[in-house]
Amino acid sequence: MAIPLYIVDAFTDKPFSGNQAAVCLLGPNQVMTDETMQNIAAEMNFSETVFVTLQKGSFRDASSFGIRWFTPTTEVDLCGHATLASAAVLFFKKGNGNDAITFHSRSGKLIVQRNEDDKIFLDFPADPPVKRNTEEFEGLLQACVKDLSLVHSVHLSKCGNLLVRLVDSYNRIDFEALKPHIDQMTGSESTGSVIGVGLTLRGSEDNGCVDIQGRVYDFVSRYFTPWRGIAEDPVTGSWHAVSACYWSKQLRKKSVYARQCSLRGGHLWVDVKGDRVLISGKAVINVEGTFTL
């Protein structure tokens, strides 16, 4: 079996940044077991490998596809950057002429659109977090930031993402230099109630949270999900379905501009619209080839 394969940098407009995803395209007659998908994801060893299934028609003409996402160790219910990467392959490599594409996933229908500037928009369910007591997660917080005086507040989303807001006086240089103890994180939280931890900081000129053009980020973040086999995720669309809901309320803004401060890094624009969020960014397709089984 020959499977078209693409390697894509998502949430960036330049190579070697953003979040990498391997995109595999499966035709109507290419049936693949869960085990094989997981083995391919482990072989690719990116934070996510995504399988896009054509149900009828062609990749060029169809407007509806199946989609599944795998980390190197497990299947996940939702992945933003790999969805954006998949749409980029369909729009820009397969020449799909539809203005919108619908992906059918375990999380429901996901609608992806594009504009004339090659920006891709993901329509995701909002996952607003609820404030929790810091003491509930004391061990986990110590593993993440060591000094609990840095923690402003903690909030847990329905899907299990823990948002940890740091104090506004913290600066971007120190934020990017933080080195959480990954083993301690998993050891201190084994109940299954937390699937990921996002550290986040309000942006300002004073703390250095500005882009190369001098625009202030509304907030910056870093996202860790060792429970899913990923120490730190470079840029995470689904995390921004949580963090954008929080910051939109805090800042009283419906549209927010965000930076994920991993080593590769990337930036996103998010519009909060009731129970949905519209996450947008660009992508760079670096590699095109074939995975042969």
VOBA-1610 file (N, C-alpha, C; in pm, whole numbers, padded with zeros to 5 digits, always signed):
BEGIN
Met+00084-00120+00000Met+00000+00000+00000Met+00088+00125+00000Ala+00061+00215-00094Ala+00136+00341-00103Ala+00047+00455-00051Ile+00094+00524+00050Ile+00015+00629+00115Ile+00082+00764+00092Pro+00014+00859+00026Pro+00071+00994+00014Pro+00095+01054+00152Leu+00215+01109+00168Leu+00257+01160+00300Leu+00316+01300+00285Tyr+00279+01388+00375Tyr+00330+01526+00374Tyr+00374+01563+00516Ile+00480+01640+00524Ile+00524+01694+00652Ile+00502+01845+00648Val+00427+01894+00744Val+00378+02032+00741Val+00413+02102+00872Asp+00460+02226+00862Asp+00476+02313+00979Asp+00350+02399+00990Ala+00277+02384+01099Ala+00150+02454+01117Ala+00164+02572+01212Phe+00078+02671+01192Phe+00076+02795+01270Phe+00206+02873+01254Thr+00251+02881+01131Thr+00370+02959+01098Thr+00368+02991+00950Asp+00444+03092+00910Asp+00457+03124+00768Asp+00600+03107+00720Lys+00683+03039+00800Lys+00821+03013+00760Lys+00862+02873+00805Pro+00952+02809+00729Pro+00994+02674+00765Pro+01068+02671+00899Phe+01072+02551+00959Phe+01150+02524+01081Phe+01093+02593+01204Ser+00965+02628+01199Ser+00897+02683+01316Ser+00755+02629+01317Gly+00674+02676+01410Gly+00540+02620+01422Gly+00544+02477+01474Asn+00437+02404+01451Asn+00427+02266+01498Asn+00421+02171+01380Gln+00506+02071+01382Gln+00512+01974+01273Gln+00401+01871+01285Ala+00351+01829+01170Ala+00256+01718+01164Ala+00284+01639+01037Ala+00268+01508+01047Ala+00271+01422+00929Ala+00127+01399+00886Val+00098+01426+00759Val-00037+01412+00705Val-00040+01296+00608Cys-00122+01195+00636Cys-00137+01078+00550Cys-00276+01081+00486Leu-00281+01063+00355Leu-00408+01064+00282Leu-00447+00922+00245Leu-00566+00881+00286Leu-00616+00746+00259Leu-00735+00752+00165Gly-00725+00681+00052Gly-00834+00675-00044Gly-00946+00584+00003Pro-01059+00581-00070Pro-01175+00501-00028Pro-01144+00352-00010Asn-01050+00299-00085Asn-01020+00156-00079Asn-00898+00125+00007Gln-00843+00225+00073Gln-00725+00204+00157Gln-00768+00192+00303Val-00795+00069+00343Val-00839+00042+00480Val-00717+00015+00567Met-00711+00079+00681Met-00595+00066+00769Met-00642+00041+00912Thr-00577-00053+00979Thr-00614-00084+01117Thr-00565+00025+01212Asp-00626+00030+01330Asp-00581+00124+01433Asp-00436+00098+01469Glu-00398-00029+01475Glu-00261-00064+01512Glu-00161-00010+01409Thr-00196-00021+01281Thr-00106+00029+01177Thr-00095+00181+01184Met-00206+00249+01206Met-00201+00395+01220Met-00111+00434+01336Gln-00126+00364+01448Gln-00043+00395+01564Gln+00104+00367+01537Asn+00133+00260+01464Asn+00272+00227+01430Asn+00333+00333+01338Ile+00254+00383+01244Ile+00304+00490+01155Ile+00331+00616+01236Ala+00241+00649+01328Ala+00261+00767+01413Ala+00388+00754+01497Ala+00412+00634+01549Ala+00534+00612+01627Ala+00657+00622+01538Glu+00646+00574+01415Glu+00758+00581+01321Glu+00788+00726+01283Met+00684+00806+01259Met+00705+00946+01223Met+00757+01026+01342Asn+00707+00995+01462Asn+00757+01052+01588Asn+00739+01204+01597Phe+00636+01258+01531Phe+00598+01397+01553Phe+00495+01400+01666Ser+00465+01519+01715Ser+00364+01526+01821Ser+00231+01469+01772Glu+00200+01487+01644Glu+00081+01424+01586Glu+00106+01380+01442Thr+00052+01264+01411Thr+00036+01217+01273Thr-00113+01206+01248Val-00158+01258+01135Val-00301+01265+01108Val-00334+01184+00984Phe-00447+01116+00988Phe-00494+01035+00877Phe-00624+01095+00825Val-00620+01138+00699Val-00736+01199+00635Val-00794+01097+00538Thr-00922+01064+00556Thr-00986+00959+00477Thr-01085+01019+00378Leu-01065+00986+00250Leu-01158+01028+00145Leu-01275+00930+00144Gln-01395+00982+00158Gln-01513+00896+00164Gln-01576+00875+00027Lys-01575+00978-00056Lys-01620+00964-00195Lys-01567+01082-00275Gly-01564+01064-00408Gly-01510+01170-00493Gly-01359+01167-00496Ser-01297+01284-00505Ser-01152+01296-00511Ser-01105+01396-00406Phe-00976+01390-00375Phe-00920+01487-00280Phe-00932+01630-00333Arg-00938+01642-00465Arg-00948+01775-00525Arg-01089+01834-00514Asp-01191+01748-00520Asp-01328+01797-00530Asp-01411+01780-00403Ala-01380+01681-00322Ala-01465+01651-00207Ala-01461+01765-00104Ser-01569+01779-00032Ser-01575+01881+00074Ser-01591+01818+00212Ser-01590+01685+00219Ser-01609+01615+00346Ser-01511+01499+00356Phe-01442+01490+00470Phe-01340+01388+00492Phe-01347+01336+00635Gly-01302+01213+00653Gly-01280+01162+00787Gly-01142+01204+00836Ile-01124+01214+00967Ile-00994+01254+01020Ile-00971+01187+01156Arg-00846+01140+01176Arg-00805+01083+01304Arg-00663+01130+01334Trp-00634+01149+01464Trp-00505+01202+01505Trp-00438+01106+01604Phe-00307+01086+01586Phe-00231+00998+01674Phe-00102+01066+01718Thr-00074+01062+01848Thr+00060+01095+01897Thr+00146+00971+01878Pro+00275+00974+01912Pro+00355+00852+01901Pro+00308+00738+01990Thr+00222+00767+02088Thr+00181+00662+02182Thr+00031+00637+02189Thr-00053+00730+02139Thr-00197+00711+02158Thr-00278+00794+02059Glu-00404+00754+02039Glu-00496+00834+01959Glu-00558+00942+02047Val-00581+01061+01990Val-00641+01171+02064Val-00771+01214+01996Asp-00856+01282+02073Asp-00988+01320+02024Asp-00986+01444+01936Leu-00886+01529+01953Leu-00884+01657+01882Leu-00742+01709+01873Cys-00706+01762+01758Cys-00574+01823+01741Cys-00585+01937+01641Gly-00556+02058+01687Gly-00571+02175+01602Gly-00466+02187+01494His-00337+02175+01533His-00233+02202+01434His-00234+02097+01323Ala-00265+01971+01356Ala-00268+01867+01253Ala-00390+01882+01163Thr-00498+01938+01216Thr-00614+01968+01132Thr-00582+02080+01035Leu-00515+02183+01084Leu-00472+02292+00995Leu-00377+02239+00889Ala-00284+02152+00929Ala-00189+02093+00834Ala-00262+02012+00727Ser-00364+01937+00767Ser-00441+01857+00672Ser-00512+01945+00571Ala-00573+02052+00620Ala-00642+02144+00530Ala-00544+02209+00433Ala-00425+02243+00481Ala-00324+02303+00394Ala-00287+02209+00280Val-00272+02080+00310Val-00240+01982+00206Val-00352+01975+00103Leu-00476+01969+00151Leu-00589+01959+00058Leu-00604+02085-00026Phe-00592+02201+00036Phe-00609+02327-00037Phe-00493+02355-00133Phe-00370+02337-00085Phe-00255+02388-00159Phe-00177+02282-00235Lys-00191+02154-00199Lys-00124+02048-00273Lys-00220+01971-00362Lys-00340+01947-00314Lys-00439+01874-00392Lys-00528+01966-00474Gly-00515+02095-00453Gly-00592+02191-00532Gly-00741+02190-00504Asn-00778+02153-00381Asn-00920+02151-00346Asn-00977+02292-00356Gly-01081+02306-00437Gly-01134+02438-00466Gly-01246+02484-00377Asn-01284+02403-00279Asn-01392+02443-00189Asn-01346+02553-00094Asp-01436+02643-00062Asp-01404+02748+00035Asp-01399+02693+00176Ala-01471+02583+00200Ala-01475+02522+00333Ala-01470+02370+00319Ile-01405+02307+00415Ile-01395+02161+00422Ile-01447+02117+00558Thr-01521+02007+00560Thr-01570+01951+00686Thr-01495+01822+00716Phe-01437+01815+00835Phe-01373+01693+00882Phe-01465+01628+00985His-01485+01497+00973His-01567+01422+01067His-01474+01346+01161Ser-01485+01374+01290Ser-01392+01320+01389Ser-01467+01266+01510Arg-01392+01210+01604Arg-01453+01163+01729Arg-01508+01280+01811Ser-01461+01401+01783Ser-01510+01520+01854Ser-01626+01587+01781Gly-01672+01525+01673Gly-01780+01582+01594Gly-01730+01644+01465Lys-01814+01726+01403Lys-01779+01790+01277Lys-01691+01912+01302Leu-01585+01922+01224Leu-01494+02037+01232Leu-01489+02103+01095Ile-01524+02230+01090Ile-01527+02303+00964Ile-01402+02390+00953Val-01336+02379+00839Val-01213+02454+00813Val-01234+02539+00689Gln-01196+02667+00698Gln-01210+02759+00586Gln-01075+02822+00553Arg-01070+02888+00440Arg-00949+02963+00403Arg-00989+03098+00346Asn-00891+03192+00345Asn-00917+03320+00281Asn-00817+03343+00168Glu-00826+03461+00108Glu-00742+03489-00009Glu-00595+03506+00027Asp-00563+03521+00155Asp-00424+03535+00198Asp-00364+03403+00243Asp-00431+03293+00210Asp-00384+03158+00247Asp-00384+03134+00397Lys-00460+03213+00470Lys-00478+03185+00613Lys-00591+03084+00627Ile-00573+02989+00718Ile-00670+02882+00738Ile-00739+02901+00872Phe-00870+02882+00874Phe-00952+02905+00993Phe-01013+02774+01041Leu-00990+02741+01168Leu-01046+02621+01228Leu-01163+02658+01317Asp-01277+02597+01295Asp-01396+02620+01377Asp-01406+02507+01478Phe-01365+02534+01604Phe-01356+02431+01707Phe-01456+02459+01820Pro-01496+02354+01892Pro-01578+02378+02011Pro-01499+02449+02120Ala-01561+02548+02182Ala-01497+02618+02294Ala-01488+02524+02414Asp-01382+02542+02493Asp-01361+02459+02613Asp-01323+02550+02730Pro-01416+02636+02774Pro-01381+02736+02877Pro-01345+02670+03010Pro-01237+02715+03073Pro-01195+02655+03200Pro-01267+02717+03319Val-01274+02641+03427Val-01339+02684+03550Val-01233+02696+03660Lys-01240+02804+03737Lys-01140+02827+03841Lys-01143+02717+03946Arg-01022+02674+03987Arg-01007+02572+04090Arg-00911+02623+04197Asn-00910+02554+04311Asn-00819+02591+04418Asn-00677+02547+04385Thr-00583+02635+04408Thr-00442+02604+04380Thr-00396+02481+04458Glu-00447+02465+04580Glu-00403+02355+04666Glu-00432+02218+04606Glu-00535+02209+04522Glu-00570+02081+04459Glu-00457+02028+04373Phe-00378+02118+04317Phe-00276+02079+04219Phe-00137+02121+04264Glu-00116+02129+04395Glu+00010+02183+04448Glu+00131+02106+04396Gly+00127+01974+04400Gly+00240+01895+04354Gly+00268+01915+04206Leu+00162+01919+04127Leu+00176+01940+03983Leu+00231+02079+03954Leu+00184+02179+04026Leu+00232+02316+04005Leu+00379+02330+04042Gln+00420+02265+04149Gln+00561+02268+04187Gln+00648+02204+04080Ala+00598+02098+04018Ala+00672+02033+03910Ala+00683+02125+03788Cys+00583+02210+03769Cys+00581+02298+03652Cys+00665+02424+03670Val+00648+02491+03783Val+00708+02624+03799Val+00798+02637+03922Lys+00802+02533+04006Lys+00885+02530+04128Lys+00836+02630+04233Asp+00832+02758+04197Asp+00797+02864+04291Asp+00647+02895+04279Leu+00569+02855+04379Leu+00425+02872+04372Leu+00382+03018+04380Ser+00473+03107+04422Ser+00438+03250+04426Ser+00422+03307+04285Leu+00467+03233+04184Leu+00451+03278+04046Leu+00309+03253+03994Val+00234+03169+04063Val+00102+03130+04016Val-00004+03233+04056His-00072+03287+03958His-00182+03380+03982His-00310+03304+04013Ser-00344+03205+03929Ser-00465+03126+03949Ser-00460+03003+03860Val-00543+02903+03891Val-00551+02782+03809Val-00696+02757+03771His-00715+02700+03652His-00848+02679+03597His-00845+02548+03519Leu-00948+02465+03534Leu-00954+02335+03468Leu-01069+02333+03368Ser-01039+02289+03245Ser-01143+02281+03142Ser-01213+02146+03146Lys-01325+02138+03078Lys-01404+02015+03074Lys-01325+01900+03014Cys-01241+01930+02917Cys-01163+01826+02850Cys-01035+01789+02924Gly-01010+01854+03039Gly-00896+01814+03121Gly-00769+01894+03100Asn-00781+02012+03042Asn-00664+02099+03029Asn-00659+02196+03147Leu-00545+02195+03217Leu-00527+02282+03333Leu-00458+02410+03289Leu-00527+02522+03301Leu-00471+02653+03268Leu-00410+02711+03395Val-00281+02741+03387Val-00209+02799+03500Val-00166+02939+03459Arg-00235+03039+03513Arg-00197+03178+03483Arg-00087+03221+03579Leu+00019+03275+03523Leu+00128+03327+03605Leu+00108+03476+03632Val+00177+03527+03732Val+00160+03667+03771Val+00202+03760+03658Asp+00136+03874+03648Asp+00159+03967+03538Asp+00300+04025+03537Ser+00367+04025+03651Ser+00502+04082+03659Ser+00609+03991+03600Tyr+00573+03867+03569Tyr+00669+03773+03511Tyr+00703+03819+03369Asn+00827+03796+03323Asn+00865+03842+03190Asn+00884+03725+03093Arg+00883+03759+02966Arg+00887+03657+02861Arg+01017+03578+02863Ile+01129+03642+02889Ile+01258+03571+02888Ile+01258+03460+02993Asp+01215+03492+03113Asp+01210+03390+03219Asp+01103+03286+03189Phe+00993+03330+03130Phe+00884+03238+03095Phe+00933+03132+02996Glu+01006+03176+02894Glu+01056+03082+02794Glu+01168+02994+02848Ala+01233+03038+02956Ala+01343+02961+03014Ala+01295+02858+03117Leu+01169+02863+03156Leu+01116+02768+03253Leu+01137+02624+03206Lys+01178+02537+03297Lys+01201+02397+03263Lys+01124+02308+03361Pro+00999+02279+03330Pro+00921+02191+03417Pro+00985+02052+03428His+00965+01987+03542His+01011+01850+03563His+00902+01756+03511Ile+00924+01704+03391Ile+00821+01625+03325Ile+00785+01499+03404Asp+00885+01428+03453Asp+00858+01306+03530Asp+00778+01337+03656Gln+00811+01447+03720Gln+00737+01486+03841Gln+00593+01525+03807Met+00572+01581+03688Met+00437+01617+03648Met+00348+01493+03640Thr+00395+01390+03572Thr+00314+01269+03559Thr+00301+01197+03692Gly+00405+01204+03774Gly+00400+01138+03904Gly+00305+01203+04001Ser+00289+01335+03989Ser+00203+01409+04083Ser+00057+01412+04040Glu+00030+01374+03915Glu-00109+01372+03866Glu-00131+01243+03788Ser-00199+01150+03850Ser-00225+01021+03786Ser-00372+00983+03792Thr-00458+01080+03824Thr-00602+01052+03836Thr-00672+01047+03701Gly-00609+01106+03598Gly-00673+01114+03468Gly-00757+01238+03448Ser-00768+01321+03550Ser-00849+01443+03537Ser-00777+01552+03458Val-00644+01541+03448Val-00564+01638+03374Val-00495+01567+03258Ile-00515+01618+03137Ile-00448+01562+03019Ile-00337+01654+02968Gly-00338+01779+03013Gly-00238+01874+02968Gly-00234+01995+03060Val-00118+02059+03065Val-00101+02180+03146Val-00054+02293+03056Gly-00127+02403+03059Gly-00086+02521+02985Gly-00047+02632+03080Leu+00077+02676+03071Leu+00121+02793+03147Leu+00096+02915+03060Thr+00039+03019+03117Thr+00003+03133+03035Thr+00029+03264+03109Leu+00056+03367+03030Leu+00099+03496+03082Leu+00035+03606+02998Arg-00017+03707+03065Arg-00073+03821+02993Arg+00038+03897+02923Gly+00015+03934+02797Gly+00116+04004+02720Gly+00117+04154+02745Ser+00236+04213+02736Ser+00250+04358+02746Ser+00386+04397+02690Glu+00403+04524+02660Glu+00534+04571+02616Glu+00635+04558+02729Asp+00592+04582+02851Asp+00684+04579+02965Asp+00745+04441+02987Asn+00667+04334+02965Asn+00724+04200+02988Asn+00779+04135+02862Gly+00785+04211+02752Gly+00850+04163+02631Gly+00765+04075+02542Cys+00635+04069+02567Cys+00548+03982+02488Cys+00497+04056+02364Val+00589+04080+02271Val+00557+04148+02146Val+00615+04067+02031Asp+00555+04081+01911Asp+00609+04010+01795Asp+00718+04094+01729Ile+00773+04043+01618Ile+00887+04110+01555Ile+00849+04244+01494Gln+00719+04267+01476Gln+00671+04395+01424Gln+00629+04489+01536Gly+00649+04447+01660Gly+00617+04533+01773Gly+00474+04524+01822Arg+00394+04433+01766Arg+00256+04417+01811Arg+00255+04336+01941Val+00174+04381+02035Val+00167+04313+02165Val+00076+04191+02154Tyr+00127+04077+02201Tyr+00042+03959+02212Tyr-00055+03979+02329Asp-00181+03941+02310Asp-00276+03947+02421Asp-00235+03851+02532Phe-00183+03736+02493Phe-00129+03642+02590Phe-00031+03549+02522Val+00057+03491+02601Val+00150+03390+02553Val+00132+03266+02640Ser+00177+03152+02589Ser+00159+03029+02666Ser+00262+02924+02627Arg+00270+02822+02710Arg+00344+02699+02681Arg+00254+02583+02724Tyr+00262+02473+02650Tyr+00168+02364+02675Tyr+00242+02231+02686Phe+00212+02158+02793Phe+00280+02032+02824Phe+00176+01921+02840Thr+00200+01808+02774Thr+00107+01696+02785Thr+00181+01563+02789Pro+00264+01542+02892Pro+00340+01416+02901Pro+00251+01294+02918Trp+00128+01313+02964Trp+00035+01201+02978Trp-00002+01142+02842Arg+00024+01217+02735Arg-00002+01169+02599Arg+00127+01146+02522Gly+00237+01140+02594Gly+00364+01109+02530Gly+00435+01229+02470Ile+00389+01352+02501Ile+00450+01473+02447Ile+00493+01561+02564Ala+00622+01583+02579Ala+00669+01666+02690Ala+00616+01808+02674Glu+00661+01877+02569Glu+00609+02011+02538Glu+00567+02015+02393Asp+00444+02056+02368Asp+00393+02066+02232Asp+00433+02202+02175Pro+00486+02206+02052Pro+00534+02334+01997Pro+00426+02440+01981Val+00315+02406+01913Val+00203+02500+01897Val+00075+02416+01895Thr-00021+02452+01978Thr-00136+02364+02003Thr-00267+02437+01978Gly-00334+02401+01869Gly-00461+02465+01838Gly-00568+02438+01942Ser-00583+02310+01983Ser-00689+02274+02077Ser-00670+02342+02213Trp-00545+02365+02253Trp-00520+02437+02379Trp-00577+02578+02373His-00576+02638+02256His-00626+02775+02244His-00779+02781+02244Ala-00845+02665+02233Ala-00989+02661+02256Ala-01019+02678+02404Val-00919+02655+02488Val-00928+02676+02633Val-00879+02815+02670Ser-00753+02843+02633Ser-00688+02966+02678Ser-00753+03091+02620Ala-00798+03085+02494Ala-00862+03203+02435Ala-00994+03234+02505Cys-01066+03131+02547Cys-01190+03155+02622Cys-01160+03228+02753Tyr-01055+03185+02821Tyr-01018+03250+02947Tyr-00977+03395+02924Trp-00884+03417+02831Trp-00831+03552+02813Trp-00932+03646+02748Ser-01019+03592+02664Ser-01124+03676+02607Ser-01211+03736+02717Lys-01242+03656+02817Lys-01322+03704+02929Lys-01244+03802+03015Gln-01116+03769+03042Gln-01034+03856+03126Gln-01009+03992+03062Leu-00985+03991+02932Leu-00949+04114+02861Leu-01071+04185+02801Arg-01186+04117+02808Arg-01309+04171+02750Arg-01291+04199+02601Lys-01234+04099+02533Lys-01211+04108+02389Lys-01261+03979+02325Lys-01327+03990+02212Lys-01373+03871+02141Lys-01265+03812+02051Ser-01170+03896+02010Ser-01061+03850+01925Ser-00930+03870+01998Val-00848+03765+02003Val-00720+03773+02075Val-00607+03723+01985Tyr-00490+03777+02009Tyr-00368+03746+01934Tyr-00273+03677+02031Ala-00227+03558+01996Ala-00154+03474+02091Ala-00024+03421+02033Arg+00069+03393+02123Arg+00197+03332+02089Arg+00217+03209+02177Gln+00257+03097+02117Gln+00299+02982+02196Gln+00451+02979+02197Cys+00508+02991+02316Cys+00651+03019+02333Cys+00735+02893+02350Ser+00715+02795+02265Ser+00804+02679+02263Ser+00932+02715+02189Leu+01024+02620+02178Leu+01148+02646+02107Leu+01121+02679+01961Arg+01028+02608+01897Arg+00993+02637+01758Arg+00900+02757+01751Gly+00801+02760+01834Gly+00711+02874+01846Gly+00617+02894+01729Gly+00510+02967+01755Gly+00414+03000+01652Gly+00311+03097+01707His+00236+03161+01617His+00135+03256+01663His+00001+03226+01598Leu-00104+03266+01670Leu-00240+03237+01629Leu-00330+03356+01655Trp-00438+03361+01579Trp-00545+03457+01603Trp-00669+03377+01638Val-00738+03416+01743Val-00855+03340+01788Val-00973+03433+01810Asp-01086+03398+01750Asp-01212+03468+01773Asp-01303+03378+01856Val-01350+03430+01967Val-01440+03354+02055Val-01584+03393+02021Lys-01661+03291+01980Lys-01799+03315+01936Lys-01893+03219+02008Gly-01931+03256+02128Gly-02022+03172+02205Gly-01958+03040+02241Asp-02018+02931+02196Asp-01966+02798+02227Asp-01869+02746+02121Arg-01824+02834+02034Arg-01725+02798+01931Arg-01609+02897+01936Val-01493+02851+01889Val-01378+02940+01870Val-01328+02924+01728Leu-01288+03033+01668Leu-01233+03032+01533Leu-01084+03060+01544Ile-01004+02955+01520Ile-00859+02962+01536Ile-00796+02970+01398Ser-00711+03069+01375Ser-00655+03086+01241Ser-00504+03096+01244Gly-00445+03051+01134Gly-00300+03057+01118Gly-00263+03011+00978Lys-00134+03008+00953Lys-00083+02964+00823Lys-00003+02835+00839Ala+00041+02780+00726Ala+00116+02655+00729Ala+00216+02652+00615Val+00324+02578+00636Val+00428+02559+00535Val+00443+02409+00512Ile+00428+02365+00388Ile+00444+02224+00353Ile+00588+02202+00309Asn+00662+02125+00388Asn+00806+02109+00365Asn+00844+01984+00287Val+00770+01875+00307Val+00808+01746+00250Val+00686+01680+00188Glu+00704+01622+00070Glu+00600+01545+00003Glu+00659+01412-00040Gly+00593+01302-00004Gly+00648+01172-00039Gly+00543+01063-00028Thr+00592+00939-00010Thr+00504+00822-00002Thr+00549+00732+00112Phe+00454+00690+00193Phe+00480+00589+00296Phe+00434+00456+00239Thr+00525+00361+00230Thr+00496+00233+00167Thr+00485+00122+00270Leu+00374+00047+00264Leu+00352-00066+00354Leu+00356-00196+00274
//
